[in-house]
Amino acid sequence: MKFRPEAIEIPPENPFQFDLLNRKTVGDSLTEIVRSSSGGLVLALHAPWGQGKTTFLKMWQQSLINSSATTIYFNAWQTDFSEDALVSLIGELNSGLKSAKDGEGTVKLQESVASAKKFGAKILRRTVPALIKLGTAGVLTADDFTEEVVSGLGEKIAEDKIQDYEDAKSSIQGFRSAIEEIAKESSEIESLPLVIIVDELDRCRPTYAISILECIKHLFSVEGVVFVLSIDRTQLSHAVRSQYGVGMDANGYLRRFFDIELNLPEPSHQQFIQAQFARFGLLNSFKTRSATIHSDNEKSNFTELFLHLFRCMQCSLRDQERAFSLLSLALRATSVNEYLHPDLMAVLIVLKIKDTDSYEKFVNGVMPPDAILDRLAEGPGGREFIATQDGVIVEAVLRASVCPSAERESLHAHYRDLANGVTSQASCDKSRATEILRLFSIREIHPVFGRLKRISSKIDLAISMQA
């Protein structure tokens, strides 16, 4: 049993071999777009945070390498400590090309990289703010700030700034030419464009993320270079607004930087869920438990409940991995001959991850089961889920878990009245009430009565072990 999943293996000879989300066709389509690009191209690949963009891009990068493309992978978030985006991009270009060529690059290519670094250094020098020059003029004690001195310095700074602008413009052109030469050399050697993958851009500081976009647009936008930017458009829009104000048309601003915008298709939850049982080493654990407690439905119950809950609570792939991490830890805290109550535990795990406030209120008796059912119903497909047999089971276990032994007969009486038509409840018709009454008496649900604290403690223990 594992508490953290192992990183998905990416075999060099077959990079999509362990693709859990069937995204190889997406990678093939992306390759064709890159292959057919006639000039420079900036492509934005959008998916919400936690939907597996990084894993997909690393698989796709390896497939490009197998097709003899020169690729560079740049994790923007890992360089967020840098004060200058251009420094980071040039550094990654330099080290990335060395790695991609593995010592086999041509002398001319190495010369082009050196030229790009030289012009990049000039650009950085030419854009030093005038205020820094003023502060290092060498005459600036408080007494030195006479009107004549300040006026003279101002004129000199103005002249310097004009010259700086002209020099910077020349340096930028030289830099772009050097980058274009690098792309040309790469293309001649490998027959495909130079592909630079920029990942985790939406996790960066807003100023840094925008600086990277500006550098790509104004300095690296040349023939033969294809940028593929992994983004969460919503988060990146927040970054833009934080810089330019809430009234800023963030989507319009971002469209200036992207030639093509694509959405990474949403994954199949069913396939991903099944894969997690294997990744966390849970298959043998459930097999052992089914033989000990004489119940083979724990794994299938978790599968079905997670499938519904992940959808209606809008869980990302990272959320789903975390759910399995909590399940793995909760299993470890449960005796092999003790029933796990998967229907209740699945709800509590997902609530703990996606709505901690509701989880805490429910566990501490502040929020009633009806409010939890309403919370589940308000998500995508939630009302349909509540109406299914699984939804009926969830209502039964939520009600039973908060009902102490002394009040059990009162709860039964409530549902008998609903089943017999003595009373009515908009969310519970006669047939639903009859089924809930039946569930209260079966072996798997009967022990749930009054056990909310005990069951939730396993999840809370798992949370504390993760912290």
One Martini backbone bead per residue (centre of mass of N, CA, C, O) as a GRO file, in nm:
protein
  467
    1MET     BB    1   0.096   0.036   0.022
    2LYS     BB    2   0.033   0.376  -0.078
    3PHE     BB    3   0.049   0.738  -0.020
    4ARG     BB    4   0.203   0.782  -0.294
    5PRO     BB    5   0.231   0.825  -0.613
    6GLU     BB    6   0.386   0.735  -0.874
    7ALA     BB    7   0.539   0.831  -1.129
    8ILE     BB    8   0.483   0.834  -1.447
    9GLU     BB    9   0.593   0.645  -1.687
   10ILE     BB   10   0.836   0.732  -1.963
   11PRO     BB   11   0.908   0.566  -2.223
   12PRO     BB   12   1.109   0.641  -2.480
   13GLU     BB   13   0.987   0.426  -2.695
   14ASN     BB   14   0.682   0.474  -2.527
   15PRO     BB   15   0.540   0.746  -2.391
   16PHE     BB   16   0.213   0.635  -2.399
   17GLN     BB   17   0.189   0.361  -2.243
   18PHE     BB   18   0.083   0.515  -1.949
   19ASP     BB   19  -0.176   0.641  -2.054
   20LEU     BB   20  -0.472   0.712  -1.869
   21LEU     BB   21  -0.626   0.940  -2.088
   22ASN     BB   22  -0.606   0.917  -2.397
   23ARG     BB   23  -0.370   1.146  -2.537
   24LYS     BB   24  -0.223   1.067  -2.801
   25THR     BB   25  -0.401   1.207  -3.016
   26VAL     BB   26  -0.331   1.489  -2.918
   27GLY     BB   27  -0.028   1.469  -2.972
   28ASP     BB   28  -0.050   1.414  -3.277
   29SER     BB   29  -0.193   1.680  -3.347
   30LEU     BB   30   0.027   1.868  -3.235
   31THR     BB   31   0.252   1.773  -3.423
   32GLU     BB   32   0.114   1.864  -3.690
   33ILE     BB   33   0.111   2.162  -3.624
   34VAL     BB   34   0.416   2.192  -3.597
   35ARG     BB   35   0.495   2.077  -3.878
   36SER     BB   36   0.303   2.305  -4.038
   37SER     BB   37   0.465   2.537  -3.952
   38SER     BB   38   0.600   2.823  -4.126
   39GLY     BB   39   0.657   2.979  -3.862
   40GLY     BB   40   0.598   3.131  -3.604
   41LEU     BB   41   0.470   2.995  -3.279
   42VAL     BB   42   0.189   3.035  -3.042
   43LEU     BB   43   0.073   2.790  -2.809
   44ALA     BB   44  -0.221   2.729  -2.620
   45LEU     BB   45  -0.269   2.505  -2.339
   46HIS     BB   46  -0.575   2.427  -2.193
   47ALA     BB   47  -0.621   2.371  -1.832
   48PRO     BB   48  -0.694   2.301  -1.543
   49TRP     BB   49  -0.581   2.261  -1.252
   50GLY     BB   50  -0.497   1.916  -1.227
   51GLN     BB   51  -0.524   1.778  -1.549
   52GLY     BB   52  -0.228   1.678  -1.669
   53LYS     BB   53  -0.029   1.861  -1.839
   54THR     BB   54   0.260   1.774  -1.764
   55THR     BB   55   0.245   1.477  -1.843
   56PHE     BB   56   0.168   1.523  -2.134
   57LEU     BB   57   0.415   1.700  -2.219
   58LYS     BB   58   0.632   1.483  -2.158
   59MET     BB   59   0.528   1.278  -2.357
   60TRP     BB   60   0.533   1.461  -2.607
   61GLN     BB   61   0.829   1.535  -2.604
   62GLN     BB   62   0.931   1.245  -2.651
   63SER     BB   63   0.788   1.213  -2.926
   64LEU     BB   64   0.950   1.438  -3.062
   65ILE     BB   65   1.227   1.317  -3.023
   66ASN     BB   66   1.151   1.060  -3.192
   67SER     BB   67   1.109   1.281  -3.444
   68SER     BB   68   1.371   1.479  -3.432
   69ALA     BB   69   1.322   1.701  -3.231
   70THR     BB   70   1.384   2.011  -3.088
   71THR     BB   71   1.367   2.041  -2.729
   72ILE     BB   72   1.226   2.254  -2.463
   73TYR     BB   73   1.193   2.253  -2.107
   74PHE     BB   74   0.998   2.506  -1.922
   75ASN     BB   75   0.975   2.580  -1.579
   76ALA     BB   76   0.852   2.867  -1.461
   77TRP     BB   77   0.815   2.817  -1.152
   78GLN     BB   78   1.122   2.734  -1.094
   79THR     BB   79   1.206   3.054  -1.194
   80ASP     BB   80   1.053   3.268  -1.002
   81PHE     BB   81   1.311   3.389  -0.852
   82SER     BB   82   1.357   3.555  -1.079
   83GLU     BB   83   1.386   3.896  -1.202
   84ASP     BB   84   1.428   3.778  -1.507
   85ALA     BB   85   1.295   3.632  -1.783
   86LEU     BB   86   1.529   3.643  -1.988
   87VAL     BB   87   1.736   3.493  -1.824
   88SER     BB   88   1.576   3.228  -1.807
   89LEU     BB   89   1.539   3.172  -2.111
   90ILE     BB   90   1.839   3.169  -2.190
   91GLY     BB   91   1.927   2.950  -1.991
   92GLU     BB   92   1.736   2.727  -2.103
   93LEU     BB   93   1.838   2.735  -2.390
   94ASN     BB   94   2.127   2.655  -2.333
   95SER     BB   95   2.078   2.388  -2.165
   96GLY     BB   96   1.871   2.255  -2.360
   97LEU     BB   97   2.056   2.226  -2.610
   98LYS     BB   98   2.273   2.058  -2.482
   99SER     BB   99   2.084   1.824  -2.406
  100ALA     BB  100   1.956   1.767  -2.688
  101LYS     BB  101   2.247   1.711  -2.828
  102ASP     BB  102   2.451   1.553  -2.658
  103GLY     BB  103   2.725   1.677  -2.801
  104GLU     BB  104   2.620   1.711  -3.132
  105GLY     BB  105   2.654   1.991  -3.199
  106THR     BB  106   2.724   2.246  -3.378
  107VAL     BB  107   2.930   2.511  -3.405
  108LYS     BB  108   2.720   2.711  -3.516
  109LEU     BB  109   2.514   2.675  -3.292
  110GLN     BB  110   2.696   2.766  -3.059
  111GLU     BB  111   2.739   3.049  -3.176
  112SER     BB  112   2.439   3.136  -3.165
  113VAL     BB  113   2.406   3.113  -2.861
  114ALA     BB  114   2.627   3.316  -2.788
  115SER     BB  115   2.492   3.553  -2.936
  116ALA     BB  116   2.230   3.559  -2.772
  117LYS     BB  117   2.365   3.616  -2.499
  118LYS     BB  118   2.497   3.883  -2.580
  119PHE     BB  119   2.235   4.037  -2.659
  120GLY     BB  120   2.089   3.990  -2.393
  121ALA     BB  121   2.287   4.155  -2.221
  122LYS     BB  122   2.235   4.422  -2.367
  123ILE     BB  123   1.938   4.449  -2.305
  124LEU     BB  124   1.969   4.459  -1.999
  125ARG     BB  125   2.152   4.711  -1.990
  126ARG     BB  126   1.958   4.911  -2.157
  127THR     BB  127   1.711   4.867  -1.924
  128VAL     BB  128   1.815   5.044  -1.712
  129PRO     BB  129   1.712   5.249  -1.498
  130ALA     BB  130   1.752   5.582  -1.445
  131LEU     BB  131   1.752   5.577  -1.134
  132ILE     BB  132   2.013   5.415  -1.100
  133LYS     BB  133   2.200   5.618  -1.236
  134LEU     BB  134   2.140   5.849  -1.043
  135GLY     BB  135   2.233   5.684  -0.779
  136THR     BB  136   2.545   5.646  -0.935
  137ALA     BB  137   2.689   5.936  -1.001
  138GLY     BB  138   2.875   6.041  -0.734
  139VAL     BB  139   2.701   6.331  -0.620
  140LEU     BB  140   2.471   6.210  -0.395
  141THR     BB  141   2.427   6.411  -0.179
  142ALA     BB  142   2.221   6.625  -0.032
  143ASP     BB  143   2.403   6.883  -0.117
  144ASP     BB  144   2.411   6.814  -0.440
  145PHE     BB  145   2.099   6.909  -0.490
  146THR     BB  146   2.104   7.108  -0.719
  147GLU     BB  147   1.953   7.255  -0.978
  148GLU     BB  148   2.192   7.228  -1.176
  149VAL     BB  149   2.259   6.931  -1.133
  150VAL     BB  150   1.982   6.810  -1.193
  151SER     BB  151   1.958   6.930  -1.476
  152GLY     BB  152   2.211   6.798  -1.596
  153LEU     BB  153   2.131   6.505  -1.537
  154GLY     BB  154   1.868   6.506  -1.695
  155GLU     BB  155   1.993   6.553  -1.973
  156LYS     BB  156   2.181   6.308  -1.969
  157ILE     BB  157   1.960   6.094  -1.931
  158ALA     BB  158   1.801   6.158  -2.185
  159GLU     BB  159   2.028   6.091  -2.379
  160ASP     BB  160   2.077   5.804  -2.277
  161LYS     BB  161   1.791   5.694  -2.338
  162ILE     BB  162   1.802   5.733  -2.640
  163GLN     BB  163   2.048   5.555  -2.682
  164ASP     BB  164   1.933   5.307  -2.545
  165TYR     BB  165   1.702   5.264  -2.742
  166GLU     BB  166   1.874   5.223  -2.995
  167ASP     BB  167   2.047   4.989  -2.880
  168ALA     BB  168   1.816   4.801  -2.802
  169LYS     BB  169   1.696   4.768  -3.082
  170SER     BB  170   1.952   4.641  -3.199
  171SER     BB  171   1.973   4.407  -2.994
  172ILE     BB  172   1.703   4.274  -3.057
  173GLN     BB  173   1.763   4.211  -3.351
  174GLY     BB  174   2.010   4.037  -3.286
  175PHE     BB  175   1.864   3.831  -3.112
  176ARG     BB  176   1.654   3.731  -3.320
  177SER     BB  177   1.865   3.635  -3.523
  178ALA     BB  178   1.995   3.426  -3.337
  179ILE     BB  179   1.739   3.256  -3.291
  180GLU     BB  180   1.689   3.195  -3.589
  181GLU     BB  181   1.957   3.043  -3.624
  182ILE     BB  182   1.901   2.822  -3.426
  183ALA     BB  183   1.648   2.714  -3.570
  184LYS     BB  184   1.789   2.653  -3.836
  185GLU     BB  185   1.997   2.452  -3.729
  186SER     BB  186   1.791   2.255  -3.608
  187SER     BB  187   1.636   2.201  -3.874
  188GLU     BB  188   1.875   2.092  -4.040
  189ILE     BB  189   1.927   1.853  -3.845
  190GLU     BB  190   1.596   1.762  -3.774
  191SER     BB  191   1.340   1.887  -3.964
  192LEU     BB  192   1.233   2.068  -3.720
  193PRO     BB  193   1.122   2.268  -3.510
  194LEU     BB  194   1.168   2.463  -3.244
  195VAL     BB  195   1.061   2.343  -2.920
  196ILE     BB  196   0.898   2.536  -2.660
  197ILE     BB  197   0.815   2.446  -2.333
  198VAL     BB  198   0.572   2.606  -2.118
  199ASP     BB  199   0.534   2.560  -1.776
  200GLU     BB  200   0.351   2.684  -1.507
  201LEU     BB  201   0.262   2.988  -1.557
  202ASP     BB  202   0.000   3.018  -1.359
  203ARG     BB  203   0.197   2.995  -1.084
  204CYS     BB  204   0.308   3.262  -1.108
  205ARG     BB  205   0.392   3.555  -1.083
  206PRO     BB  206   0.244   3.801  -1.247
  207THR     BB  207   0.499   3.954  -1.342
  208TYR     BB  208   0.649   3.704  -1.455
  209ALA     BB  209   0.439   3.595  -1.652
  210ILE     BB  210   0.424   3.852  -1.827
  211SER     BB  211   0.726   3.868  -1.900
  212ILE     BB  212   0.731   3.606  -2.061
  213LEU     BB  213   0.527   3.688  -2.274
  214GLU     BB  214   0.683   3.935  -2.375
  215CYS     BB  215   0.940   3.788  -2.463
  216ILE     BB  216   0.810   3.599  -2.666
  217LYS     BB  217   0.682   3.817  -2.848
  218HIS     BB  218   0.948   4.026  -2.886
  219LEU     BB  219   1.208   3.805  -2.901
  220PHE     BB  220   1.100   3.492  -3.004
  221SER     BB  221   0.935   3.582  -3.264
  222VAL     BB  222   1.031   3.344  -3.494
  223GLU     BB  223   1.140   3.159  -3.730
  224GLY     BB  224   1.127   2.816  -3.616
  225VAL     BB  225   0.952   2.885  -3.351
  226VAL     BB  226   0.784   2.688  -3.099
  227PHE     BB  227   0.531   2.759  -2.869
  228VAL     BB  228   0.421   2.583  -2.567
  229LEU     BB  229   0.159   2.676  -2.348
  230SER     BB  230   0.080   2.606  -2.020
  231ILE     BB  231  -0.264   2.671  -1.914
  232ASP     BB  232  -0.474   2.865  -1.697
  233ARG     BB  233  -0.679   3.101  -1.797
  234THR     BB  234  -0.802   3.198  -1.533
  235GLN     BB  235  -0.537   3.249  -1.373
  236LEU     BB  236  -0.405   3.436  -1.585
  237SER     BB  237  -0.626   3.654  -1.571
  238HIS     BB  238  -0.572   3.731  -1.279
  239ALA     BB  239  -0.285   3.832  -1.327
  240VAL     BB  240  -0.360   4.062  -1.517
  241ARG     BB  241  -0.554   4.215  -1.321
  242SER     BB  242  -0.340   4.261  -1.095
  243GLN     BB  243  -0.179   4.464  -1.291
  244TYR     BB  244  -0.440   4.633  -1.458
  245GLY     BB  245  -0.707   4.558  -1.339
  246VAL     BB  246  -1.041   4.455  -1.318
  247GLY     BB  247  -1.121   4.601  -1.608
  248MET     BB  248  -0.960   4.415  -1.765
  249ASP     BB  249  -0.914   4.254  -2.077
  250ALA     BB  250  -0.772   3.960  -2.043
  251ASN     BB  251  -0.842   3.795  -2.296
  252GLY     BB  252  -0.752   4.010  -2.500
  253TYR     BB  253  -0.461   4.028  -2.402
  254LEU     BB  254  -0.382   3.722  -2.446
  255ARG     BB  255  -0.440   3.707  -2.758
  256ARG     BB  256  -0.176   3.858  -2.842
  257PHE     BB  257   0.016   3.593  -2.776
  258PHE     BB  258  -0.180   3.395  -2.938
  259ASP     BB  259  -0.233   3.198  -3.221
  260ILE     BB  260  -0.319   2.938  -3.050
  261GLU     BB  261  -0.609   2.772  -2.896
  262LEU     BB  262  -0.624   2.494  -2.667
  263ASN     BB  263  -0.800   2.216  -2.539
  264LEU     BB  264  -0.771   1.989  -2.300
  265PRO     BB  265  -0.913   1.714  -2.262
  266GLU     BB  266  -1.112   1.556  -2.071
  267PRO     BB  267  -1.112   1.305  -1.866
  268SER     BB  268  -1.161   0.978  -1.771
  269HIS     BB  269  -1.269   0.882  -1.467
  270GLN     BB  270  -1.287   0.576  -1.477
  271GLN     BB  271  -0.993   0.516  -1.563
  272PHE     BB  272  -0.849   0.675  -1.341
  273ILE     BB  273  -0.960   0.529  -1.096
  274GLN     BB  274  -0.858   0.245  -1.161
  275ALA     BB  275  -0.555   0.329  -1.163
  276GLN     BB  276  -0.528   0.408  -0.855
  277PHE     BB  277  -0.542   0.131  -0.724
  278ALA     BB  278  -0.265   0.052  -0.844
  279ARG     BB  279  -0.078   0.297  -0.767
  280PHE     BB  280  -0.158   0.246  -0.440
  281GLY     BB  281  -0.187  -0.063  -0.372
  282LEU     BB  282  -0.515  -0.166  -0.327
  283LEU     BB  283  -0.595  -0.443  -0.440
  284ASN     BB  284  -0.483  -0.635  -0.218
  285SER     BB  285  -0.628  -0.509   0.021
  286PHE     BB  286  -0.921  -0.572  -0.078
  287LYS     BB  287  -0.883  -0.874  -0.109
  288THR     BB  288  -0.821  -0.933   0.188
  289ARG     BB  289  -1.080  -0.807   0.308
  290SER     BB  290  -1.295  -0.982   0.158
  291ALA     BB  291  -1.201  -1.246   0.310
  292THR     BB  292  -1.244  -1.140   0.611
  293ILE     BB  293  -1.546  -0.980   0.586
  294HIS     BB  294  -1.725  -1.096   0.356
  295SER     BB  295  -1.667  -0.850   0.132
  296ASP     BB  296  -1.673  -0.742  -0.227
  297ASN     BB  297  -1.782  -0.411  -0.227
  298GLU     BB  298  -1.580  -0.187  -0.156
  299LYS     BB  299  -1.443  -0.114  -0.421
  300SER     BB  300  -1.704  -0.066  -0.590
  301ASN     BB  301  -1.815   0.158  -0.408
  302PHE     BB  302  -1.585   0.357  -0.445
  303THR     BB  303  -1.601   0.379  -0.748
  304GLU     BB  304  -1.893   0.486  -0.774
  305LEU     BB  305  -1.877   0.726  -0.578
  306PHE     BB  306  -1.636   0.874  -0.701
  307LEU     BB  307  -1.755   0.918  -0.978
  308HIS     BB  308  -1.977   1.110  -0.877
  309LEU     BB  309  -1.821   1.307  -0.684
  310PHE     BB  310  -1.605   1.417  -0.878
  311ARG     BB  311  -1.811   1.554  -1.059
  312CYS     BB  312  -1.997   1.729  -0.858
  313MET     BB  313  -1.711   1.848  -0.717
  314GLN     BB  314  -1.490   1.913  -0.923
  315CYS     BB  315  -1.240   1.718  -0.956
  316SER     BB  316  -0.932   1.695  -0.995
  317LEU     BB  317  -0.668   1.496  -1.039
  318ARG     BB  318  -0.537   1.585  -0.773
  319ASP     BB  319  -0.783   1.536  -0.599
  320GLN     BB  320  -0.802   1.232  -0.662
  321GLU     BB  321  -0.529   1.154  -0.553
  322ARG     BB  322  -0.586   1.252  -0.265
  323ALA     BB  323  -0.819   1.060  -0.209
  324PHE     BB  324  -0.637   0.803  -0.229
  325SER     BB  325  -0.447   0.883  -0.006
  326LEU     BB  326  -0.662   0.883   0.219
  327LEU     BB  327  -0.756   0.594   0.176
  328SER     BB  328  -0.488   0.459   0.237
  329LEU     BB  329  -0.465   0.568   0.529
  330ALA     BB  330  -0.739   0.462   0.633
  331LEU     BB  331  -0.676   0.165   0.589
  332ARG     BB  332  -0.439   0.155   0.791
  333ALA     BB  333  -0.651   0.246   1.035
  334THR     BB  334  -0.789  -0.034   0.958
  335SER     BB  335  -0.903  -0.315   1.023
  336VAL     BB  336  -0.930  -0.604   0.835
  337ASN     BB  337  -1.216  -0.682   1.012
  338GLU     BB  338  -1.322  -0.390   0.937
  339TYR     BB  339  -1.557  -0.203   0.826
  340LEU     BB  340  -1.537   0.089   0.608
  341HIS     BB  341  -1.770   0.248   0.490
  342PRO     BB  342  -1.762   0.366   0.181
  343ASP     BB  343  -2.005   0.561   0.145
  344LEU     BB  344  -1.919   0.758   0.370
  345MET     BB  345  -1.613   0.794   0.320
  346ALA     BB  346  -1.628   0.915   0.038
  347VAL     BB  347  -1.777   1.172   0.117
  348LEU     BB  348  -1.575   1.274   0.331
  349ILE     BB  349  -1.324   1.294   0.154
  350VAL     BB  350  -1.435   1.496  -0.058
  351LEU     BB  351  -1.514   1.715   0.142
  352LYS     BB  352  -1.234   1.760   0.267
  353ILE     BB  353  -1.110   1.861  -0.009
  354LYS     BB  354  -1.354   2.070  -0.127
  355ASP     BB  355  -1.522   2.120   0.178
  356THR     BB  356  -1.412   2.174   0.478
  357ASP     BB  357  -1.635   2.335   0.618
  358SER     BB  358  -1.864   2.125   0.584
  359TYR     BB  359  -1.721   1.893   0.716
  360GLU     BB  360  -1.683   2.016   1.000
  361LYS     BB  361  -1.984   2.077   1.054
  362PHE     BB  362  -2.087   1.789   1.028
  363VAL     BB  363  -1.902   1.643   1.235
  364ASN     BB  364  -1.993   1.873   1.467
  365GLY     BB  365  -2.322   1.920   1.429
  366VAL     BB  366  -2.396   2.192   1.251
  367MET     BB  367  -2.458   2.016   0.997
  368PRO     BB  368  -2.689   1.869   0.818
  369PRO     BB  369  -2.759   1.631   0.586
  370ASP     BB  370  -2.922   1.812   0.395
  371ALA     BB  371  -2.684   2.007   0.328
  372ILE     BB  372  -2.506   1.793   0.193
  373LEU     BB  373  -2.704   1.713  -0.029
  374ASP     BB  374  -2.718   1.998  -0.149
  375ARG     BB  375  -2.417   2.021  -0.216
  376LEU     BB  376  -2.418   1.782  -0.417
  377ALA     BB  377  -2.660   1.883  -0.607
  378GLU     BB  378  -2.519   2.160  -0.722
  379GLY     BB  379  -2.359   2.004  -0.907
  380PRO     BB  380  -2.261   1.833  -1.166
  381GLY     BB  381  -2.503   1.588  -1.165
  382GLY     BB  382  -2.622   1.587  -0.869
  383ARG     BB  383  -2.930   1.528  -0.893
  384GLU     BB  384  -2.896   1.264  -1.042
  385PHE     BB  385  -2.738   1.122  -0.820
  386ILE     BB  386  -2.947   1.141  -0.586
  387ALA     BB  387  -3.159   0.960  -0.762
  388THR     BB  388  -2.997   0.729  -0.721
  389GLN     BB  389  -2.898   0.458  -0.549
  390ASP     BB  390  -2.645   0.594  -0.441
  391GLY     BB  391  -2.799   0.841  -0.327
  392VAL     BB  392  -2.969   0.681  -0.126
  393ILE     BB  393  -2.730   0.569   0.036
  394VAL     BB  394  -2.616   0.840   0.124
  395GLU     BB  395  -2.860   0.930   0.286
  396ALA     BB  396  -2.860   0.693   0.484
  397VAL     BB  397  -2.566   0.730   0.604
  398LEU     BB  398  -2.595   1.019   0.699
  399ARG     BB  399  -2.828   0.974   0.892
  400ALA     BB  400  -2.706   0.740   1.061
  401SER     BB  401  -2.429   0.874   1.160
  402VAL     BB  402  -2.606   1.101   1.349
  403CYS     BB  403  -2.760   0.859   1.496
  404PRO     BB  404  -2.841   0.768   1.784
  405SER     BB  405  -2.971   0.507   1.950
  406ALA     BB  406  -3.206   0.670   2.093
  407GLU     BB  407  -3.306   0.783   1.781
  408ARG     BB  408  -3.371   0.552   1.579
  409GLU     BB  409  -3.685   0.522   1.590
  410SER     BB  410  -3.744   0.809   1.492
  411LEU     BB  411  -3.620   0.776   1.212
  412HIS     BB  412  -3.794   0.541   1.120
  413ALA     BB  413  -4.065   0.688   1.151
  414HIS     BB  414  -4.019   0.905   0.944
  415TYR     BB  415  -3.994   0.702   0.696
  416ARG     BB  416  -4.268   0.561   0.737
  417ASP     BB  417  -4.441   0.812   0.687
  418LEU     BB  418  -4.337   0.856   0.399
  419ALA     BB  419  -4.410   0.569   0.286
  420ASN     BB  420  -4.731   0.607   0.384
  421GLY     BB  421  -4.819   0.924   0.350
  422VAL     BB  422  -4.839   1.095   0.616
  423THR     BB  423  -4.594   1.238   0.497
  424SER     BB  424  -4.397   1.502   0.340
  425GLN     BB  425  -4.114   1.529   0.091
  426ALA     BB  426  -3.965   1.665  -0.173
  427SER     BB  427  -3.689   1.467  -0.159
  428CYS     BB  428  -3.908   1.223  -0.062
  429ASP     BB  429  -4.055   0.956  -0.159
  430LYS     BB  430  -4.194   0.657  -0.105
  431SER     BB  431  -3.975   0.477  -0.242
  432ARG     BB  432  -3.733   0.606  -0.102
  433ALA     BB  433  -3.817   0.555   0.189
  434THR     BB  434  -3.834   0.246   0.166
  435GLU     BB  435  -3.533   0.204   0.092
  436ILE     BB  436  -3.411   0.334   0.346
  437LEU     BB  437  -3.534   0.138   0.544
  438ARG     BB  438  -3.390  -0.110   0.431
  439LEU     BB  439  -3.096  -0.006   0.470
  440PHE     BB  440  -3.098   0.017   0.784
  441SER     BB  441  -3.096  -0.323   0.807
  442ILE     BB  442  -2.840  -0.377   0.681
  443ARG     BB  443  -2.522  -0.481   0.742
  444GLU     BB  444  -2.354  -0.232   0.622
  445ILE     BB  445  -2.537   0.008   0.766
  446HIS     BB  446  -2.614  -0.047   1.059
  447PRO     BB  447  -2.319   0.033   1.191
  448VAL     BB  448  -2.335   0.353   1.134
  449PHE     BB  449  -2.475   0.427   1.376
  450GLY     BB  450  -2.315   0.683   1.543
  451ARG     BB  451  -2.010   0.677   1.360
  452LEU     BB  452  -1.886   0.944   1.254
  453LYS     BB  453  -1.636   0.999   1.434
  454ARG     BB  454  -1.484   0.736   1.379
  455ILE     BB  455  -1.465   0.765   1.069
  456SER     BB  456  -1.344   1.058   1.055
  457SER     BB  457  -1.079   1.000   1.216
  458LYS     BB  458  -0.931   0.857   0.980
  459ILE     BB  459  -0.912   1.112   0.804
  460ASP     BB  460  -0.776   1.302   1.007
  461LEU     BB  461  -0.527   1.126   1.037
  462ALA     BB  462  -0.443   1.144   0.742
  463ILE     BB  463  -0.401   1.450   0.737
  464SER     BB  464  -0.182   1.461   0.962
  465MET     BB  465   0.020   1.273   0.803
  466GLN     BB  466   0.051   1.474   0.555
  467ALA     BB  467   0.155   1.744   0.706
   0.00000   0.00000   0.00000
